[in-house]
């Protein structure tokens, strides 16, 4: 039996609202409570945990490190609560299908998902997009049913295809000849970062991180503008990019793939969507 105190839905809703609006006043309007009630709900949550979740000043509200951790759990609990009501209330007779895709595939697959949703109007689609590390963690926590992910070769997927990568520099403001070489990269544990650093180390070239972002589109634009050398999928090449390679001593990076995973490939709905995604992305079945 669980002897730990239980979070109330109102505590979590109030806390998330304050975090997302950065204001107790705006949060109160969102959850339809008074400002004092929202403040009281958050204070009770902090007292239960014995930790400060927010830093309050007269001008702003910011999250503490513990608050950032709690925000992720609060959102997950609220989502699961909503899913339970939807499924048990028969609003979504066919349940919920949870899909994870890379950021640059979220918009292109929208039409495919719309067709799938029209064919299954009583199925709810929950779509998560983000970096490799975030999608992979969600998959390991069993928070996704289908995952389309860019990964280094290794874990065997249901279907996959190679993901060509290019060394990209700015045509107008070249970076590779600078010392140290400025690099445009994903945050720590992001894809392609280690390959870039290792390649420059092997060339005995000094380097520095000049720009970091979790957004693939932002990295491509930053590199094109001259903020630094980068290594990205070939599909991210922009008109203002210059492609580098063996002539500059930069090795081809060929061990990445676009991979599709399905938790229950025998499930009819999961199977149908997985097949549609594989066809859309030109994946080969393993």
Secondary structure, 3 states (H helix, E strand, C coil): CCCCCCCCHHHHHHHHHHHHHCCHHHHHHHHCCCHHHHHHHHHHHHHHHCCCCEEECCCCEEECHHHHHHHHHHHHHHHHHHHHHHHHCCCCCCCEEEEEEEHHHHCCCHHHHHHHHHHCCCCEEEEEEECHHHHHHHHHCCCCCEEEEEEECCCCCCEEEECCEEEEEECCCCCCCCCCEEEEECCCCCCCHHHHHHHHHHCCCCEEEEEECCCHHHHHHHHHHCCCEEEEEHHHCCCCEEEECHHHCCCCCCCEEEEEEECCCCCHHHHHHHHHHHHHCCCEEC
